[in-house]
Amino acid sequence: MSRSRKSKSRQWRPSYFNDTSRRSHRNRSSRRTGTFFLSILIVILLLLSCAAYLLLRPAGSSSQQECYAYVTDTTSGEALMTTIAQELKVKNPALLRSVAHVIRLDNKLRPGRYRLTPKMSILSICKKIAYEAQDPVKLAFSSIRTQEELIDKLTAPLEISAEALRTLLRDSVYCDSLGFTTETVRCMFLPDTHEVYWTTTPRELLHKYEQSYHKFWDKQRTALAQEMGLTPVEVSIIASIVEEESSKTDEYGDIAGLYINRLHKGMPLQADPTLKFASGNFTAQRIGGELLKIDSPYNTYRYKGLPPGPIRYPQMTTIDAVLHRKPHDYLYMCARADFSGYHAFATTYAEHMRNAKAYQTALDERGITE
């Protein structure tokens, strides 16, 4: 009997002891589970932080300059990313290609010109090409004479070909629709700065310059031209001759007035720059002999009136100098014998011949024959 009671005594435990044991076990288990999930969370956060760092840090080498990514209809995402990696010296080109693949860049490529810098992240590079508009191209030109020079200047930074623009400028029907001939259409191109997209078409490009031309030739300038009995195109042609005659802007008004006086009197312009344009010899210093025999509508020694088109693309300030010239009676001019770049103006032919003789003598003394 005593053994049985003793055995029962050993098996009995207070209820509070059993509950405490179970709670302790659950707590230890919860702590282990919590620690495990916390570790997983920390690892995930570390991985996300690492990924964010790689995706958001500057992608290129600090020693590299900006570059432009050009996308055409046939450009592939893989080839584009390879080019960008080379141009910017991307630190992790494999990641760049992976991100492009994940966002399916091949399906989002749009033709254009995209400006990229080494400071841009891999993510921003891919987003810019996939979702943002292309960056515009700034077009500007100055001090050019021929249409071929203009075509080269305008098409070099654009996708359009020189031949496509050349063909359009030679299209008489199209030029007529703009209010010009194939010769006078050159007056439409004012040397102002324009922003266009790399993918712009020839017609879109010419429309841009047409808008600029009409904006420049407002009511006030058009009225000033009409007061002189000239059209805007004729003023531009005179301005082109003036600019070729002299580099001294302070005498532009006098030169313009001289040619306007000759026009009104029905005299041939006899402008040396037009003869140089007709011959293609822009460096000639002595005008005479075979040059005078050139049969060209640009030979203003042979044909009266203005040439059929401008002989260069004049600055807008030169056009304004023509419009605001001060009236005078000059009919002749000649380069000064001191080679200062200025001109000696005359109202009579006798006075002009004296000036011309002095200049010819100065040329002979310097041994200048052409």
DOVEX-245957 format. One record per residue (C-alpha): residue number from 0; residue in three letters; x negated, y negated, z negated. Coordinates in Angstrom, 1 decimal, decimal comma. Each point is the difference from the previous one (the first is absolute). Layout:
BEGIN
+-------+--------+--------+--------+--------+
: tilum : tormar :      x :      y :      z :
+-------+--------+--------+--------+--------+
:   NUM :    Ala :      X :      Y :      Z :
...
+-------+--------+--------+--------+--------+
***
This chain:
BEGIN
+-------+--------+--------+--------+--------+
: tilum : tormar :      x :      y :      z :
+-------+--------+--------+--------+--------+
:     0 :    Met :    0,0 :    0,0 :    0,0 :
:     1 :    Ser :   -2,8 :   -2,4 :   -0,8 :
:     2 :    Arg :   -1,7 :    0,7 :    3,3 :
:     3 :    Ser :    3,1 :   -0,8 :    1,9 :
:     4 :    Arg :    0,6 :   -3,2 :   -1,8 :
:     5 :    Lys :   -3,6 :   -1,0 :    0,5 :
:     6 :    Ser :    0,3 :    0,7 :    3,7 :
:     7 :    Lys :    3,1 :   -2,1 :    0,3 :
:     8 :    Ser :   -1,7 :   -2,7 :   -2,0 :
:     9 :    Arg :   -2,9 :   -0,2 :    2,5 :
:    10 :    Gln :    2,3 :   -0,2 :    3,1 :
:    11 :    Trp :    2,0 :   -2,9 :   -1,3 :
:    12 :    Arg :   -1,1 :   -3,5 :    0,8 :
:    13 :    Pro :    1,7 :   -3,3 :   -0,6 :
:    14 :    Ser :    1,9 :   -1,3 :    3,0 :
:    15 :    Tyr :   -1,9 :   -3,3 :    0,0 :
:    16 :    Phe :   -3,3 :    1,8 :    0,5 :
:    17 :    Asn :    1,2 :    1,7 :    3,2 :
:    18 :    Asp :    1,4 :   -3,2 :    1,4 :
:    19 :    Thr :   -3,3 :   -1,8 :   -0,6 :
:    20 :    Ser :   -2,0 :    2,7 :    1,7 :
:    21 :    Arg :    2,2 :   -0,1 :    3,1 :
:    22 :    Arg :   -0,2 :   -3,8 :    0,1 :
:    23 :    Ser :   -3,7 :    0,1 :   -0,2 :
:    24 :    His :   -0,2 :    2,5 :    2,8 :
:    25 :    Arg :    2,3 :   -2,1 :    2,2 :
:    26 :    Asn :   -2,0 :   -3,1 :   -0,8 :
:    27 :    Arg :   -3,3 :    1,6 :    1,0 :
:    28 :    Ser :    1,6 :    1,3 :    3,2 :
:    29 :    Ser :    1,5 :   -3,5 :    0,8 :
:    30 :    Arg :   -3,4 :   -1,6 :   -0,6 :
:    31 :    Arg :   -1,7 :    2,5 :    2,4 :
:    32 :    Thr :    2,7 :   -0,6 :    2,6 :
:    33 :    Gly :   -0,3 :   -3,8 :   -0,5 :
:    34 :    Thr :   -3,7 :    0,1 :    0,3 :
:    35 :    Phe :    0,2 :    2,1 :    3,2 :
:    36 :    Phe :    2,5 :   -2,3 :    1,7 :
:    37 :    Leu :   -2,0 :   -3,1 :   -1,2 :
:    38 :    Ser :   -3,1 :    1,5 :    1,6 :
:    39 :    Ile :    1,9 :    0,6 :    3,2 :
:    40 :    Leu :    1,3 :   -3,6 :   -0,1 :
:    41 :    Ile :   -3,5 :   -1,4 :   -0,5 :
:    42 :    Val :   -1,3 :    2,1 :    2,8 :
:    43 :    Ile :    2,8 :   -1,2 :    2,3 :
:    44 :    Leu :   -0,6 :   -3,6 :   -1,0 :
:    45 :    Leu :   -3,7 :    0,4 :    0,6 :
:    46 :    Leu :    0,7 :    1,5 :    3,4 :
:    47 :    Leu :    2,4 :   -2,8 :    0,8 :
:    48 :    Ser :   -2,4 :   -2,6 :   -1,2 :
:    49 :    Cys :   -2,8 :    1,5 :    2,1 :
:    50 :    Ala :    2,3 :    0,2 :    3,1 :
:    51 :    Ala :    1,2 :   -3,6 :   -0,6 :
:    52 :    Tyr :   -3,6 :   -1,2 :   -0,3 :
:    53 :    Leu :   -1,0 :    1,8 :    3,2 :
:    54 :    Leu :    3,1 :   -1,3 :    1,9 :
:    55 :    Leu :   -0,1 :   -3,6 :   -1,3 :
:    56 :    Arg :   -3,7 :   -0,8 :   -0,3 :
:    57 :    Pro :   -1,7 :   -1,9 :    2,9 :
:    58 :    Ala :   -0,4 :    2,6 :    2,8 :
:    59 :    Gly :   -2,9 :   -1,4 :    1,9 :
:    60 :    Ser :   -3,6 :   -1,0 :   -0,7 :
:    61 :    Ser :   -0,5 :   -3,5 :   -1,3 :
:    62 :    Ser :   -2,7 :   -0,6 :    2,6 :
:    63 :    Gln :    2,5 :    0,4 :    2,9 :
:    64 :    Gln :    1,9 :   -2,7 :    1,7 :
:    65 :    Glu :    3,7 :    0,1 :    0,9 :
:    66 :    Cys :    1,0 :    1,9 :    3,0 :
:    67 :    Tyr :    3,0 :    0,4 :    2,3 :
:    68 :    Ala :    1,9 :    3,2 :    0,6 :
:    69 :    Tyr :    1,4 :    0,2 :    3,5 :
:    70 :    Val :    3,0 :    2,3 :    0,6 :
:    71 :    Thr :    1,3 :    0,9 :    3,5 :
:    72 :    Asp :    2,7 :    2,4 :    1,1 :
:    73 :    Thr :   -2,6 :    2,8 :    0,2 :
:    74 :    Thr :   -1,8 :   -0,6 :   -3,3 :
:    75 :    Ser :    0,2 :    2,9 :   -2,5 :
:    76 :    Gly :   -0,1 :   -0,5 :   -3,7 :
:    77 :    Glu :   -3,0 :    2,3 :   -0,4 :
:    78 :    Ala :   -2,1 :   -1,9 :    2,5 :
:    79 :    Leu :    1,1 :   -3,3 :   -1,5 :
:    80 :    Met :   -1,0 :    1,0 :   -3,5 :
:    81 :    Thr :   -3,3 :    1,3 :    1,2 :
:    82 :    Thr :   -0,7 :   -3,4 :    1,7 :
:    83 :    Ile :    1,1 :   -1,9 :   -3,1 :
:    84 :    Ala :   -2,2 :    2,1 :   -2,2 :
:    85 :    Gln :   -3,0 :   -0,7 :    2,2 :
:    86 :    Glu :    0,7 :   -3,8 :    0,4 :
:    87 :    Leu :    0,5 :   -0,6 :   -3,8 :
:    88 :    Lys :   -2,3 :    2,7 :   -1,2 :
:    89 :    Val :    2,8 :    1,5 :   -2,1 :
:    90 :    Lys :   -1,2 :    1,7 :   -3,1 :
:    91 :    Asn :    2,4 :    2,9 :    0,2 :
:    92 :    Pro :    0,9 :    0,6 :    3,6 :
:    93 :    Ala :    1,6 :    3,3 :   -0,8 :
:    94 :    Leu :    2,5 :   -1,6 :   -2,4 :
:    95 :    Leu :    0,8 :   -2,6 :    2,7 :
:    96 :    Arg :    0,8 :    2,6 :    2,5 :
:    97 :    Ser :    2,0 :    2,0 :   -2,6 :
:    98 :    Val :    2,2 :   -3,0 :   -1,0 :
:    99 :    Ala :    0,6 :   -0,7 :    3,7 :
:   100 :    His :    1,1 :    3,6 :    0,4 :
:   101 :    Val :    2,3 :   -0,1 :   -3,0 :
:   102 :    Ile :    1,8 :   -3,1 :    1,1 :
:   103 :    Arg :    0,2 :    1,4 :    3,6 :
:   104 :    Leu :   -1,8 :   -3,0 :    1,4 :
:   105 :    Asp :    0,1 :    1,5 :    3,5 :
:   106 :    Asn :    3,8 :   -0,5 :    0,1 :
:   107 :    Lys :   -0,3 :   -3,6 :   -1,3 :
:   108 :    Leu :   -2,7 :   -1,4 :    2,3 :
:   109 :    Arg :    1,0 :   -3,1 :    1,9 :
:   110 :    Pro :   -2,2 :   -1,7 :    2,6 :
:   111 :    Gly :   -1,8 :   -3,0 :   -1,3 :
:   112 :    Arg :   -3,0 :   -1,6 :   -1,5 :
:   113 :    Tyr :   -0,4 :    0,4 :   -3,8 :
:   114 :    Arg :   -2,5 :   -1,9 :   -2,1 :
:   115 :    Leu :   -1,7 :    2,1 :   -2,7 :
:   116 :    Thr :   -2,6 :   -0,9 :   -2,6 :
:   117 :    Pro :   -2,3 :    2,0 :   -2,2 :
:   118 :    Lys :    1,8 :   -1,2 :   -3,1 :
:   119 :    Met :    3,2 :    1,6 :    1,1 :
:   120 :    Ser :    0,9 :    3,3 :   -1,7 :
:   121 :    Ile :    0,6 :    3,3 :    1,9 :
:   122 :    Leu :    3,7 :   -0,3 :   -0,9 :
:   123 :    Ser :    0,3 :   -3,6 :    1,3 :
:   124 :    Ile :   -1,9 :    0,9 :    3,2 :
:   125 :    Cys :    2,5 :    2,8 :    0,8 :
:   126 :    Lys :    3,0 :   -2,1 :   -1,0 :
:   127 :    Lys :   -1,1 :   -3,0 :    2,1 :
:   128 :    Ile :   -0,3 :    2,0 :    3,1 :
:   129 :    Ala :    3,1 :    2,1 :   -0,7 :
:   130 :    Tyr :    2,5 :   -2,7 :   -1,2 :
:   131 :    Glu :   -1,3 :   -3,5 :    0,6 :
:   132 :    Ala :   -0,1 :   -2,3 :    3,1 :
:   133 :    Gln :   -3,2 :   -0,3 :    1,9 :
:   134 :    Asp :   -2,2 :   -3,1 :   -0,4 :
:   135 :    Pro :    0,1 :   -2,7 :    2,6 :
:   136 :    Val :   -2,8 :   -1,0 :    2,3 :
:   137 :    Lys :   -1,1 :   -3,7 :    0,2 :
:   138 :    Leu :   -0,5 :   -1,1 :    3,5 :
:   139 :    Ala :   -2,0 :   -3,2 :    0,7 :
:   140 :    Phe :   -2,1 :   -1,2 :    2,9 :
:   141 :    Ser :   -1,9 :   -3,2 :    1,0 :
:   142 :    Ser :   -2,4 :   -1,3 :    2,6 :
:   143 :    Ile :    1,0 :    2,4 :    2,8 :
:   144 :    Arg :    0,5 :   -0,8 :    3,7 :
:   145 :    Thr :    1,4 :    2,9 :    1,9 :
:   146 :    Gln :    3,0 :    2,3 :   -0,2 :
:   147 :    Glu :   -2,3 :    3,0 :   -0,3 :
:   148 :    Glu :   -1,6 :   -1,4 :   -3,0 :
:   149 :    Leu :    3,4 :   -0,6 :   -1,6 :
:   150 :    Ile :    1,1 :    3,5 :    0,8 :
:   151 :    Asp :   -3,1 :    1,5 :   -1,6 :
:   152 :    Lys :    0,5 :   -2,2 :   -3,1 :
:   153 :    Leu :    3,6 :    0,9 :   -0,5 :
:   154 :    Thr :   -0,1 :    3,8 :    0,7 :
:   155 :    Ala :   -3,3 :    0,8 :   -1,7 :
:   156 :    Pro :    1,6 :    0,2 :   -3,5 :
:   157 :    Leu :    3,3 :    1,5 :    1,2 :
:   158 :    Glu :    1,2 :    3,4 :    1,2 :
:   159 :    Ile :    1,2 :   -1,4 :    3,4 :
:   160 :    Ser :   -2,4 :    0,3 :    2,9 :
:   161 :    Ala :   -1,5 :   -2,9 :    1,9 :
:   162 :    Glu :    1,5 :    1,4 :    3,2 :
:   163 :    Ala :    3,5 :   -0,1 :   -1,4 :
:   164 :    Leu :   -0,3 :   -3,6 :   -0,9 :
:   165 :    Arg :   -1,7 :   -0,9 :    3,2 :
:   166 :    Thr :    2,7 :    1,6 :    2,1 :
:   167 :    Leu :    2,7 :   -2,0 :   -1,9 :
:   168 :    Leu :   -1,8 :   -3,3 :    0,5 :
:   169 :    Arg :   -0,3 :    0,7 :    3,7 :
:   170 :    Asp :    3,8 :    0,7 :    0,2 :
:   171 :    Ser :    1,4 :   -3,1 :    1,7 :
:   172 :    Val :    3,6 :    1,0 :   -0,8 :
:   173 :    Tyr :   -0,8 :    0,4 :   -3,7 :
:   174 :    Cys :   -2,0 :   -3,2 :   -0,1 :
:   175 :    Asp :    2,9 :   -1,8 :    1,7 :
:   176 :    Ser :    2,3 :    1,3 :   -2,7 :
:   177 :    Leu :   -2,2 :   -1,8 :   -2,5 :
:   178 :    Gly :    0,1 :   -3,3 :    2,0 :
:   179 :    Phe :   -3,5 :    0,4 :    1,5 :
:   180 :    Thr :   -1,9 :    1,2 :    3,0 :
:   181 :    Thr :   -2,8 :    2,6 :   -0,2 :
:   182 :    Glu :   -2,4 :   -3,0 :    0,0 :
:   183 :    Thr :    1,8 :   -2,3 :   -2,5 :
:   184 :    Val :    0,8 :    2,8 :   -2,4 :
:   185 :    Arg :   -3,4 :   -0,6 :   -1,5 :
:   186 :    Cys :    1,3 :   -3,3 :   -1,4 :
:   187 :    Met :    2,3 :    2,0 :   -2,2 :
:   188 :    Phe :   -2,9 :    1,3 :   -2,1 :
:   189 :    Leu :   -0,9 :   -2,5 :   -2,6 :
:   190 :    Pro :   -3,1 :    0,8 :   -2,1 :
:   191 :    Asp :    1,9 :    0,3 :   -3,2 :
:   192 :    Thr :   -0,2 :    2,9 :   -2,5 :
:   193 :    His :    2,8 :    2,6 :    0,3 :
:   194 :    Glu :    0,8 :    3,1 :   -2,0 :
:   195 :    Val :    1,2 :    3,1 :    1,9 :
:   196 :    Tyr :    0,1 :    3,7 :   -0,6 :
:   197 :    Trp :   -2,6 :    2,3 :    1,5 :
:   198 :    Thr :    2,8 :    1,9 :    1,7 :
:   199 :    Thr :    1,5 :   -3,2 :    1,6 :
:   200 :    Thr :    0,9 :    0,4 :    3,7 :
:   201 :    Pro :   -1,2 :   -2,4 :    2,8 :
:   202 :    Arg :    3,4 :   -1,6 :    0,3 :
:   203 :    Glu :    0,3 :   -0,4 :   -3,8 :
:   204 :    Leu :   -3,5 :   -1,6 :    0,0 :
:   205 :    Leu :    0,9 :   -2,5 :    2,8 :
:   206 :    His :    3,3 :   -0,8 :   -1,7 :
:   207 :    Lys :   -2,0 :   -1,0 :   -3,1 :
:   208 :    Tyr :   -2,0 :   -2,5 :    2,1 :
:   209 :    Glu :    3,0 :   -1,2 :    1,8 :
:   210 :    Gln :    1,7 :   -0,9 :   -3,4 :
:   211 :    Ser :   -3,2 :   -1,8 :   -1,1 :
:   212 :    Tyr :   -0,1 :   -1,9 :    3,3 :
:   213 :    His :    3,5 :   -1,3 :   -0,3 :
:   214 :    Lys :   -0,5 :   -0,8 :   -3,7 :
:   215 :    Phe :   -3,0 :   -2,1 :    0,9 :
:   216 :    Trp :    1,7 :   -1,7 :    2,9 :
:   217 :    Asp :    2,7 :   -1,6 :   -2,1 :
:   218 :    Lys :    2,2 :   -2,9 :    1,1 :
:   219 :    Gln :   -2,5 :   -2,6 :   -1,0 :
:   220 :    Arg :   -2,9 :    1,4 :    2,0 :
:   221 :    Thr :    2,2 :    0,8 :    3,0 :
:   222 :    Ala :    1,2 :   -3,7 :   -0,1 :
:   223 :    Leu :   -3,6 :   -1,2 :    0,0 :
:   224 :    Ala :   -0,8 :    2,1 :    3,0 :
:   225 :    Gln :    3,0 :   -1,3 :    1,9 :
:   226 :    Glu :   -1,0 :   -3,6 :   -0,7 :
:   227 :    Met :   -3,2 :    0,7 :    1,9 :
:   228 :    Gly :    2,0 :    1,7 :    2,8 :
:   229 :    Leu :   -1,4 :    3,4 :   -0,9 :
:   230 :    Thr :    1,3 :    3,4 :   -1,1 :
:   231 :    Pro :   -1,4 :    1,9 :   -3,0 :
:   232 :    Val :   -1,7 :    2,3 :    2,4 :
:   233 :    Glu :   -1,7 :   -2,9 :    1,9 :
:   234 :    Val :   -1,1 :   -1,5 :   -3,3 :
:   235 :    Ser :   -1,6 :    3,4 :   -1,0 :
:   236 :    Ile :   -1,8 :    0,2 :    3,4 :
:   237 :    Ile :   -1,4 :   -3,5 :   -0,5 :
:   238 :    Ala :   -1,0 :    0,9 :   -3,6 :
:   239 :    Ser :   -1,9 :    3,0 :    1,3 :
:   240 :    Ile :   -2,0 :   -2,2 :    2,4 :
:   241 :    Val :   -0,7 :   -2,6 :   -2,7 :
:   242 :    Glu :   -1,3 :    2,7 :   -2,3 :
:   243 :    Glu :   -2,4 :    1,3 :    2,7 :
:   244 :    Glu :   -1,2 :   -3,5 :    0,8 :
:   245 :    Ser :   -1,2 :   -0,9 :   -3,4 :
:   246 :    Ser :   -0,8 :    1,3 :   -3,5 :
:   247 :    Lys :    0,5 :   -3,5 :   -1,4 :
:   248 :    Thr :    3,6 :    0,0 :   -1,4 :
:   249 :    Asp :   -0,1 :   -3,7 :   -0,5 :
:   250 :    Glu :    0,0 :   -0,6 :    3,8 :
:   251 :    Tyr :    2,8 :    2,5 :    0,8 :
:   252 :    Gly :    2,6 :   -2,7 :    0,2 :
:   253 :    Asp :   -2,1 :   -2,0 :    2,5 :
:   254 :    Ile :   -0,6 :    3,0 :    2,2 :
:   255 :    Ala :    3,6 :    1,0 :    0,0 :
:   256 :    Gly :    1,1 :   -3,6 :    0,9 :
:   257 :    Leu :   -2,5 :    0,0 :    2,9 :
:   258 :    Tyr :    1,5 :    3,1 :    1,6 :
:   259 :    Ile :    3,6 :   -1,2 :   -0,6 :
:   260 :    Asn :   -0,9 :   -3,3 :    1,7 :
:   261 :    Arg :   -1,4 :    1,9 :    3,0 :
:   262 :    Leu :    3,1 :    2,2 :    0,2 :
:   263 :    His :    2,3 :   -3,0 :    0,0 :
:   264 :    Lys :   -2,1 :   -1,6 :    2,8 :
:   265 :    Gly :    0,1 :    3,1 :    2,1 :
:   266 :    Met :   -3,8 :    0,4 :   -0,2 :
:   267 :    Pro :   -1,7 :    3,4 :   -0,2 :
:   268 :    Leu :   -1,1 :    0,8 :   -3,5 :
:   269 :    Gln :   -3,5 :    1,0 :    1,1 :
:   270 :    Ala :   -0,5 :    1,7 :   -3,3 :
:   271 :    Asp :   -3,3 :    1,9 :   -0,2 :
:   272 :    Pro :    1,3 :    2,6 :   -2,5 :
:   273 :    Thr :    2,7 :    1,1 :    2,5 :
:   274 :    Leu :   -2,7 :    0,7 :    2,5 :
:   275 :    Lys :   -2,0 :    2,0 :   -2,5 :
:   276 :    Phe :    3,2 :    2,0 :   -0,8 :
:   277 :    Ala :    0,6 :    0,6 :    3,7 :
:   278 :    Ser :   -3,6 :    1,2 :    0,5 :
:   279 :    Gly :   -0,3 :    1,9 :   -3,3 :
:   280 :    Asn :   -3,3 :   -1,9 :   -0,5 :
:   281 :    Phe :    0,7 :   -1,7 :   -3,4 :
:   282 :    Thr :   -3,6 :   -1,0 :   -0,6 :
:   283 :    Ala :   -0,5 :   -2,1 :    3,1 :
:   284 :    Gln :   -1,2 :   -3,5 :   -0,8 :
:   285 :    Arg :   -0,3 :   -1,5 :    3,5 :
:   286 :    Ile :    3,2 :    0,1 :    2,1 :
:   287 :    Gly :   -0,4 :   -0,2 :    3,7 :
:   288 :    Gly :   -1,0 :    2,0 :    3,1 :
:   289 :    Glu :    1,6 :    3,4 :    0,3 :
:   290 :    Leu :    2,1 :   -0,4 :   -3,2 :
:   291 :    Leu :    2,0 :   -2,8 :    1,7 :
:   292 :    Lys :    0,8 :    2,3 :    2,9 :
:   293 :    Ile :    1,8 :    2,6 :   -2,1 :
:   294 :    Asp :    3,5 :    0,5 :    1,4 :
:   295 :    Ser :    2,0 :    0,3 :   -3,2 :
:   296 :    Pro :    3,1 :   -1,8 :   -1,4 :
:   297 :    Tyr :   -2,2 :   -0,6 :   -3,1 :
:   298 :    Asn :   -2,4 :   -2,0 :    2,2 :
:   299 :    Thr :    1,3 :   -3,5 :   -0,9 :
:   300 :    Tyr :   -2,5 :   -1,6 :    2,3 :
:   301 :    Arg :    1,7 :    1,7 :    2,9 :
:   302 :    Tyr :    3,7 :    0,0 :   -1,2 :
:   303 :    Lys :    1,9 :   -2,8 :   -1,6 :
:   304 :    Gly :    2,0 :    0,3 :   -3,1 :
:   305 :    Leu :   -0,4 :    2,4 :   -2,9 :
:   306 :    Pro :   -1,3 :    3,5 :    0,4 :
:   307 :    Pro :    2,6 :    2,7 :   -0,1 :
:   308 :    Gly :   -0,8 :    1,0 :   -3,6 :
:   309 :    Pro :   -2,3 :   -0,9 :   -3,0 :
:   310 :    Ile :   -3,7 :    0,6 :    0,3 :
:   311 :    Arg :   -0,3 :    0,9 :   -3,6 :
:   312 :    Tyr :    2,2 :    0,5 :   -3,1 :
:   313 :    Pro :    0,0 :   -3,5 :   -1,6 :
:   314 :    Gln :    0,3 :   -0,7 :   -3,7 :
:   315 :    Met :    3,3 :   -1,4 :   -1,2 :
:   316 :    Thr :   -2,0 :   -3,1 :   -1,2 :
:   317 :    Thr :   -1,2 :   -0,6 :    3,5 :
:   318 :    Ile :    3,6 :    0,2 :    1,4 :
:   319 :    Asp :    0,9 :   -2,6 :   -2,7 :
:   320 :    Ala :   -2,9 :   -2,2 :    1,1 :
:   321 :    Val :    1,4 :    0,0 :    3,6 :
:   322 :    Leu :    3,5 :   -0,8 :   -1,3 :
:   323 :    His :   -1,3 :   -2,9 :   -2,2 :
:   324 :    Arg :   -2,6 :   -1,4 :    2,4 :
:   325 :    Lys :   -0,4 :   -3,8 :    0,1 :
:   326 :    Pro :    0,8 :   -1,5 :    3,4 :
:   327 :    His :   -3,0 :   -1,4 :    2,0 :
:   328 :    Asp :   -1,0 :   -0,6 :    3,6 :
:   329 :    Tyr :   -2,9 :    2,5 :    0,3 :
:   330 :    Leu :   -0,1 :    1,9 :    3,2 :
:   331 :    Tyr :   -3,5 :    1,4 :    0,0 :
:   332 :    Met :   -2,4 :    1,5 :   -2,5 :
:   333 :    Cys :   -3,4 :    1,5 :    0,0 :
:   334 :    Ala :   -2,2 :    1,7 :   -2,6 :
:   335 :    Arg :   -2,3 :   -2,6 :   -1,7 :
:   336 :    Ala :   -3,6 :    0,1 :    1,0 :
:   337 :    Asp :   -1,1 :    0,3 :   -3,6 :
:   338 :    Phe :    1,4 :    3,6 :   -0,1 :
:   339 :    Ser :    1,9 :   -0,9 :   -3,2 :
:   340 :    Gly :    3,0 :    2,0 :    1,2 :
:   341 :    Tyr :    2,1 :   -3,1 :    0,4 :
:   342 :    His :    1,3 :   -1,5 :    3,2 :
:   343 :    Ala :   -0,4 :   -3,4 :    1,7 :
:   344 :    Phe :    3,4 :   -1,2 :    1,2 :
:   345 :    Ala :    0,7 :   -2,4 :    2,9 :
:   346 :    Thr :    3,0 :   -1,7 :    1,6 :
:   347 :    Thr :   -1,7 :   -0,6 :    3,3 :
:   348 :    Tyr :   -1,8 :    2,3 :    2,4 :
:   349 :    Ala :   -3,0 :   -2,3 :    0,2 :
:   350 :    Glu :   -0,4 :    0,1 :   -3,8 :
:   351 :    His :    0,4 :    3,8 :    0,1 :
:   352 :    Met :   -2,7 :    0,4 :    2,6 :
:   353 :    Arg :   -2,5 :   -1,9 :   -2,2 :
:   354 :    Asn :    0,8 :    2,3 :   -2,9 :
:   355 :    Ala :   -0,2 :    3,1 :    2,2 :
:   356 :    Lys :   -3,4 :   -1,1 :    1,5 :
:   357 :    Ala :   -1,4 :   -0,5 :   -3,5 :
:   358 :    Tyr :    1,1 :    3,5 :   -0,9 :
:   359 :    Gln :   -1,3 :    1,6 :    3,1 :
:   360 :    Thr :   -3,4 :   -1,6 :   -0,6 :
:   361 :    Ala :   -0,1 :    1,4 :   -3,5 :
:   362 :    Leu :    0,8 :    3,5 :    1,4 :
:   363 :    Asp :   -2,9 :   -0,4 :    2,5 :
:   364 :    Glu :   -2,4 :   -1,1 :   -2,7 :
:   365 :    Arg :    0,9 :    3,1 :   -2,0 :
:   366 :    Gly :   -0,3 :    2,3 :    3,0 :
:   367 :    Ile :    3,6 :    1,1 :   -0,2 :
:   368 :    Thr :    1,1 :    1,2 :    3,4 :
:   369 :    Glu :    3,1 :    2,1 :   -0,7 :
+-------+--------+--------+--------+--------+
***
